[in-house]
Amino acid sequence: MPHDNRPVGVFDSGLGGLTVVAALKEALPQEDIIYLGDNARVPYGNKSPENIIRFGLENTEFLLSKGVKAVIVACNTVSAVALAQIRESQKSLPVLGVLEAGVGACLAEKPLRAVVIGTRATINSDAYRRMIHARDAGIIVNSVACPLFVPLAEEGITEGALVRQVIDHYIGSLLTEPPDLILLGCTHYPLLKSALRDYLPPSVKIVDSAIACASYAADYLKENGLAASPAKKGEYRYYVTDLAADFFAQAGRFLGQRLRHVEKISL
């Protein structure tokens, strides 16, 4: 079987997509990965659809200029709002969205009732519910915007009384009639997965869209003859549009290891 050793491109509005990179490194250790974090314009979740589409197109163009063989949209907001426009603009480039990966993982669990949590833009787009119902109209889907989860994750506040209070504020009403599954519809939210696990009844399955995205990408690359040679070891390059003083500390939390080098670029 032929191999394709060109890199895989991944982008997000900021640091959250590094949870997808961490999962990709685990699932696809042979793949080179180029990551773009557009943290100069973060968060995307409260931006207009027009701006979200523009940002997504600009990010894709940058990764394409680096010779990527595929682009993974690791931003749920862009995946929900702008995926069709990105694919239309780059018809020859495989563009994979974290949203469709998360939906696939959700459906595999066969829930009767699912709850999607995400940014306001993701939830307002109704993209998760529409995609779930396109494949199984019988699942009851509720959606809850949890905008404060992002700043908590970025500040490294992922456990304790404050986190529990914020979780209770957004999804406390679910405890009276717990769903079968909660889908983490934002790549920042895996950092809060442990706190969510402690808060929710054990019967509630938590679907991590970052892990789902890595599994989805691995299958796609293999099935389409785009996987890198298993004999090679992946190399990683990281680009950002802003370099804050605490960037490396924050990035390490999302990536699960210390990030040693990053290049600041302008789009």
TORKOL-4160 file (C-alpha; in steps of 0.2 Angstrom, whole numbers, padded with zeros to 4 digits, m for minus):
267
<pt num="1" X="0000" Y="0000" Z="0000"/>
<pt num="2" X="0007" Y="0017" Z="m0005"/>
<pt num="3" X="0011" Y="0030" Z="0009"/>
<pt num="4" X="0010" Y="0049" Z="0010"/>
<pt num="5" X="0022" Y="0057" Z="0021"/>
<pt num="6" X="0016" Y="0075" Z="0019"/>
<pt num="7" X="0011" Y="0083" Z="0035"/>
<pt num="8" X="m0007" Y="0084" Z="0042"/>
<pt num="9" X="m0013" Y="0102" Z="0046"/>
<pt num="10" X="m0023" Y="0106" Z="0061"/>
<pt num="11" X="m0030" Y="0123" Z="0066"/>
<pt num="12" X="m0041" Y="0130" Z="0080"/>
<pt num="13" X="m0045" Y="0147" Z="0087"/>
<pt num="14" X="m0032" Y="0146" Z="0100"/>
<pt num="15" X="m0025" Y="0132" Z="0112"/>
<pt num="16" X="m0040" Y="0120" Z="0113"/>
<pt num="17" X="m0035" Y="0111" Z="0097"/>
<pt num="18" X="m0019" Y="0105" Z="0105"/>
<pt num="19" X="m0030" Y="0092" Z="0114"/>
<pt num="20" X="m0033" Y="0085" Z="0096"/>
<pt num="21" X="m0015" Y="0086" Z="0092"/>
<pt num="22" X="m0011" Y="0076" Z="0108"/>
<pt num="23" X="m0024" Y="0063" Z="0103"/>
<pt num="24" X="m0017" Y="0063" Z="0085"/>
<pt num="25" X="0001" Y="0060" Z="0092"/>
<pt num="26" X="m0006" Y="0045" Z="0102"/>
<pt num="27" X="m0016" Y="0038" Z="0088"/>
<pt num="28" X="m0004" Y="0042" Z="0073"/>
<pt num="29" X="0014" Y="0043" Z="0080"/>
<pt num="30" X="0021" Y="0042" Z="0062"/>
<pt num="31" X="0012" Y="0057" Z="0055"/>
<pt num="32" X="0020" Y="0074" Z="0054"/>
<pt num="33" X="0008" Y="0088" Z="0061"/>
<pt num="34" X="0008" Y="0106" Z="0058"/>
<pt num="35" X="m0003" Y="0116" Z="0070"/>
<pt num="36" X="m0010" Y="0133" Z="0069"/>
<pt num="37" X="m0018" Y="0142" Z="0084"/>
<pt num="38" X="m0026" Y="0158" Z="0079"/>
<pt num="39" X="m0025" Y="0165" Z="0097"/>
<pt num="40" X="m0024" Y="0183" Z="0091"/>
<pt num="41" X="m0043" Y="0182" Z="0087"/>
<pt num="42" X="m0048" Y="0170" Z="0101"/>
<pt num="43" X="m0062" Y="0166" Z="0105"/>
<pt num="44" X="m0072" Y="0162" Z="0089"/>
<pt num="45" X="m0087" Y="0157" Z="0099"/>
<pt num="46" X="m0094" Y="0174" Z="0101"/>
<pt num="47" X="m0090" Y="0180" Z="0083"/>
<pt num="48" X="m0102" Y="0183" Z="0069"/>
<pt num="49" X="m0104" Y="0168" Z="0056"/>
<pt num="50" X="m0096" Y="0179" Z="0043"/>
<pt num="51" X="m0080" Y="0182" Z="0053"/>
<pt num="52" X="m0079" Y="0164" Z="0058"/>
<pt num="53" X="m0080" Y="0159" Z="0040"/>
<pt num="54" X="m0067" Y="0171" Z="0035"/>
<pt num="55" X="m0055" Y="0165" Z="0049"/>
<pt num="56" X="m0058" Y="0147" Z="0044"/>
<pt num="57" X="m0053" Y="0151" Z="0026"/>
<pt num="58" X="m0038" Y="0161" Z="0031"/>
<pt num="59" X="m0032" Y="0147" Z="0043"/>
<pt num="60" X="m0034" Y="0134" Z="0029"/>
<pt num="61" X="m0024" Y="0144" Z="0016"/>
<pt num="62" X="m0010" Y="0146" Z="0028"/>
<pt num="63" X="m0009" Y="0127" Z="0031"/>
<pt num="64" X="m0011" Y="0123" Z="0013"/>
<pt num="65" X="0005" Y="0135" Z="0010"/>
<pt num="66" X="0014" Y="0122" Z="0021"/>
<pt num="67" X="0011" Y="0108" Z="0009"/>
<pt num="68" X="m0002" Y="0098" Z="0020"/>
<pt num="69" X="m0011" Y="0083" Z="0013"/>
<pt num="70" X="m0027" Y="0086" Z="0024"/>
<pt num="71" X="m0033" Y="0099" Z="0036"/>
<pt num="72" X="m0042" Y="0095" Z="0052"/>
<pt num="73" X="m0053" Y="0108" Z="0059"/>
<pt num="74" X="m0050" Y="0106" Z="0077"/>
<pt num="75" X="m0062" Y="0121" Z="0081"/>
<pt num="76" X="m0080" Y="0115" Z="0085"/>
<pt num="77" X="m0086" Y="0133" Z="0081"/>
<pt num="78" X="m0078" Y="0133" Z="0064"/>
<pt num="79" X="m0083" Y="0115" Z="0061"/>
<pt num="80" X="m0101" Y="0120" Z="0065"/>
<pt num="81" X="m0102" Y="0136" Z="0055"/>
<pt num="82" X="m0089" Y="0136" Z="0041"/>
<pt num="83" X="m0085" Y="0118" Z="0036"/>
<pt num="84" X="m0095" Y="0118" Z="0020"/>
<pt num="85" X="m0087" Y="0135" Z="0014"/>
<pt num="86" X="m0070" Y="0128" Z="0018"/>
<pt num="87" X="m0073" Y="0112" Z="0008"/>
<pt num="88" X="m0080" Y="0122" Z="m0006"/>
<pt num="89" X="m0065" Y="0133" Z="m0007"/>
<pt num="90" X="m0053" Y="0118" Z="m0007"/>
<pt num="91" X="m0061" Y="0105" Z="m0017"/>
<pt num="92" X="m0045" Y="0094" Z="m0019"/>
<pt num="93" X="m0040" Y="0095" Z="m0001"/>
<pt num="94" X="m0048" Y="0083" Z="0012"/>
<pt num="95" X="m0055" Y="0094" Z="0026"/>
<pt num="96" X="m0061" Y="0084" Z="0042"/>
<pt num="97" X="m0071" Y="0092" Z="0055"/>
<pt num="98" X="m0071" Y="0088" Z="0074"/>
<pt num="99" X="m0089" Y="0090" Z="0074"/>
<pt num="100" X="m0093" Y="0076" Z="0062"/>
<pt num="101" X="m0080" Y="0065" Z="0072"/>
<pt num="102" X="m0089" Y="0069" Z="0088"/>
<pt num="103" X="m0106" Y="0065" Z="0081"/>
<pt num="104" X="m0100" Y="0048" Z="0074"/>
<pt num="105" X="m0093" Y="0044" Z="0092"/>
<pt num="106" X="m0110" Y="0049" Z="0099"/>
<pt num="107" X="m0120" Y="0038" Z="0088"/>
<pt num="108" X="m0109" Y="0023" Z="0091"/>
<pt num="109" X="m0114" Y="0024" Z="0109"/>
<pt num="110" X="m0133" Y="0022" Z="0104"/>
<pt num="111" X="m0140" Y="0034" Z="0117"/>
<pt num="112" X="m0158" Y="0037" Z="0119"/>
<pt num="113" X="m0155" Y="0055" Z="0125"/>
<pt num="114" X="m0139" Y="0065" Z="0122"/>
<pt num="115" X="m0133" Y="0082" Z="0128"/>
<pt num="116" X="m0121" Y="0093" Z="0118"/>
<pt num="117" X="m0111" Y="0106" Z="0127"/>
<pt num="118" X="m0101" Y="0119" Z="0118"/>
<pt num="119" X="m0098" Y="0138" Z="0115"/>
<pt num="120" X="m0112" Y="0149" Z="0111"/>
<pt num="121" X="m0108" Y="0150" Z="0092"/>
<pt num="122" X="m0108" Y="0131" Z="0091"/>
<pt num="123" X="m0124" Y="0129" Z="0101"/>
<pt num="124" X="m0133" Y="0143" Z="0091"/>
<pt num="125" X="m0128" Y="0135" Z="0075"/>
<pt num="126" X="m0138" Y="0119" Z="0080"/>
<pt num="127" X="m0125" Y="0109" Z="0069"/>
<pt num="128" X="m0123" Y="0095" Z="0081"/>
<pt num="129" X="m0142" Y="0092" Z="0084"/>
<pt num="130" X="m0145" Y="0093" Z="0065"/>
<pt num="131" X="m0131" Y="0081" Z="0061"/>
<pt num="132" X="m0136" Y="0068" Z="0074"/>
<pt num="133" X="m0154" Y="0069" Z="0068"/>
<pt num="134" X="m0149" Y="0067" Z="0050"/>
<pt num="135" X="m0142" Y="0050" Z="0055"/>
<pt num="136" X="m0154" Y="0045" Z="0069"/>
<pt num="137" X="m0170" Y="0056" Z="0071"/>
<pt num="138" X="m0175" Y="0046" Z="0086"/>
<pt num="139" X="m0162" Y="0052" Z="0098"/>
<pt num="140" X="m0167" Y="0066" Z="0110"/>
<pt num="141" X="m0154" Y="0079" Z="0109"/>
<pt num="142" X="m0152" Y="0094" Z="0120"/>
<pt num="143" X="m0139" Y="0108" Z="0118"/>
<pt num="144" X="m0131" Y="0119" Z="0132"/>
<pt num="145" X="m0119" Y="0133" Z="0129"/>
<pt num="146" X="m0106" Y="0134" Z="0143"/>
<pt num="147" X="m0095" Y="0149" Z="0138"/>
<pt num="148" X="m0086" Y="0150" Z="0155"/>
<pt num="149" X="m0078" Y="0133" Z="0152"/>
<pt num="150" X="m0065" Y="0140" Z="0140"/>
<pt num="151" X="m0057" Y="0153" Z="0151"/>
<pt num="152" X="m0057" Y="0141" Z="0165"/>
<pt num="153" X="m0048" Y="0128" Z="0155"/>
<pt num="154" X="m0035" Y="0142" Z="0148"/>
<pt num="155" X="m0032" Y="0148" Z="0166"/>
<pt num="156" X="m0028" Y="0130" Z="0171"/>
<pt num="157" X="m0043" Y="0130" Z="0184"/>
<pt num="158" X="m0050" Y="0113" Z="0180"/>
<pt num="159" X="m0054" Y="0106" Z="0198"/>
<pt num="160" X="m0061" Y="0112" Z="0214"/>
<pt num="161" X="m0076" Y="0122" Z="0221"/>
<pt num="162" X="m0076" Y="0136" Z="0208"/>
<pt num="163" X="m0076" Y="0123" Z="0193"/>
<pt num="164" X="m0090" Y="0113" Z="0201"/>
<pt num="165" X="m0100" Y="0129" Z="0204"/>
<pt num="166" X="m0099" Y="0134" Z="0185"/>
<pt num="167" X="m0103" Y="0116" Z="0180"/>
<pt num="168" X="m0118" Y="0116" Z="0191"/>
<pt num="169" X="m0124" Y="0133" Z="0184"/>
<pt num="170" X="m0124" Y="0126" Z="0166"/>
<pt num="171" X="m0129" Y="0108" Z="0168"/>
<pt num="172" X="m0136" Y="0106" Z="0186"/>
<pt num="173" X="m0154" Y="0104" Z="0179"/>
<pt num="174" X="m0148" Y="0088" Z="0170"/>
<pt num="175" X="m0146" Y="0079" Z="0187"/>
<pt num="176" X="m0165" Y="0077" Z="0189"/>
<pt num="177" X="m0166" Y="0067" Z="0173"/>
<pt num="178" X="m0148" Y="0063" Z="0168"/>
<pt num="179" X="m0145" Y="0059" Z="0149"/>
<pt num="180" X="m0136" Y="0044" Z="0143"/>
<pt num="181" X="m0122" Y="0054" Z="0135"/>
<pt num="182" X="m0114" Y="0071" Z="0136"/>
<pt num="183" X="m0104" Y="0076" Z="0120"/>
<pt num="184" X="m0090" Y="0088" Z="0123"/>
<pt num="185" X="m0093" Y="0100" Z="0109"/>
<pt num="186" X="m0077" Y="0111" Z="0112"/>
<pt num="187" X="m0059" Y="0106" Z="0111"/>
<pt num="188" X="m0056" Y="0115" Z="0128"/>
<pt num="189" X="m0068" Y="0105" Z="0137"/>
<pt num="190" X="m0057" Y="0089" Z="0139"/>
<pt num="191" X="m0047" Y="0098" Z="0152"/>
<pt num="192" X="m0063" Y="0098" Z="0162"/>
<pt num="193" X="m0068" Y="0080" Z="0159"/>
<pt num="194" X="m0062" Y="0074" Z="0176"/>
<pt num="195" X="m0072" Y="0087" Z="0185"/>
<pt num="196" X="m0087" Y="0083" Z="0174"/>
<pt num="197" X="m0085" Y="0065" Z="0178"/>
<pt num="198" X="m0085" Y="0068" Z="0196"/>
<pt num="199" X="m0101" Y="0079" Z="0194"/>
<pt num="200" X="m0111" Y="0068" Z="0183"/>
<pt num="201" X="m0119" Y="0051" Z="0188"/>
<pt num="202" X="m0108" Y="0036" Z="0183"/>
<pt num="203" X="m0121" Y="0031" Z="0171"/>
<pt num="204" X="m0118" Y="0046" Z="0160"/>
<pt num="205" X="m0106" Y="0043" Z="0146"/>
<pt num="206" X="m0094" Y="0057" Z="0141"/>
<pt num="207" X="m0089" Y="0058" Z="0123"/>
<pt num="208" X="m0072" Y="0067" Z="0121"/>
<pt num="209" X="m0073" Y="0075" Z="0103"/>
<pt num="210" X="m0053" Y="0077" Z="0103"/>
<pt num="211" X="m0051" Y="0058" Z="0105"/>
<pt num="212" X="m0065" Y="0055" Z="0093"/>
<pt num="213" X="m0057" Y="0067" Z="0080"/>
<pt num="214" X="m0040" Y="0058" Z="0081"/>
<pt num="215" X="m0049" Y="0041" Z="0078"/>
<pt num="216" X="m0059" Y="0048" Z="0064"/>
<pt num="217" X="m0043" Y="0055" Z="0056"/>
<pt num="218" X="m0034" Y="0039" Z="0057"/>
<pt num="219" X="m0047" Y="0029" Z="0049"/>
<pt num="220" X="m0049" Y="0042" Z="0035"/>
<pt num="221" X="m0030" Y="0043" Z="0031"/>
<pt num="222" X="m0029" Y="0024" Z="0030"/>
<pt num="223" X="m0044" Y="0021" Z="0020"/>
<pt num="224" X="m0039" Y="0035" Z="0007"/>
<pt num="225" X="m0021" Y="0030" Z="0005"/>
<pt num="226" X="m0015" Y="0046" Z="0014"/>
<pt num="227" X="m0007" Y="0037" Z="0029"/>
<pt num="228" X="0012" Y="0040" Z="0032"/>
<pt num="229" X="0024" Y="0026" Z="0032"/>
<pt num="230" X="0023" Y="0017" Z="0049"/>
<pt num="231" X="0042" Y="0016" Z="0049"/>
<pt num="232" X="0044" Y="0035" Z="0051"/>
<pt num="233" X="0042" Y="0045" Z="0067"/>
<pt num="234" X="0031" Y="0060" Z="0067"/>
<pt num="235" X="0038" Y="0078" Z="0068"/>
<pt num="236" X="0028" Y="0093" Z="0074"/>
<pt num="237" X="0028" Y="0112" Z="0070"/>
<pt num="238" X="0017" Y="0124" Z="0080"/>
<pt num="239" X="0012" Y="0141" Z="0074"/>
<pt num="240" X="0002" Y="0155" Z="0083"/>
<pt num="241" X="m0004" Y="0172" Z="0078"/>
<pt num="242" X="0000" Y="0179" Z="0096"/>
<pt num="243" X="0012" Y="0174" Z="0109"/>
<pt num="244" X="0006" Y="0179" Z="0126"/>
<pt num="245" X="0018" Y="0179" Z="0141"/>
<pt num="246" X="0010" Y="0163" Z="0148"/>
<pt num="247" X="0008" Y="0154" Z="0132"/>
<pt num="248" X="0020" Y="0140" Z="0135"/>
<pt num="249" X="0012" Y="0136" Z="0152"/>
<pt num="250" X="m0006" Y="0136" Z="0144"/>
<pt num="251" X="0000" Y="0126" Z="0129"/>
<pt num="252" X="0008" Y="0113" Z="0140"/>
<pt num="253" X="m0009" Y="0110" Z="0149"/>
<pt num="254" X="m0018" Y="0106" Z="0133"/>
<pt num="255" X="m0004" Y="0096" Z="0124"/>
<pt num="256" X="m0001" Y="0086" Z="0140"/>
<pt num="257" X="0018" Y="0090" Z="0138"/>
<pt num="258" X="0030" Y="0104" Z="0137"/>
<pt num="259" X="0030" Y="0114" Z="0121"/>
<pt num="260" X="0047" Y="0119" Z="0117"/>
<pt num="261" X="0046" Y="0129" Z="0101"/>
<pt num="262" X="0033" Y="0139" Z="0092"/>
<pt num="263" X="0033" Y="0152" Z="0078"/>
<pt num="264" X="0022" Y="0168" Z="0078"/>
<pt num="265" X="0015" Y="0172" Z="0061"/>
<pt num="266" X="0003" Y="0184" Z="0054"/>
<pt num="267" X="m0012" Y="0179" Z="0043"/>
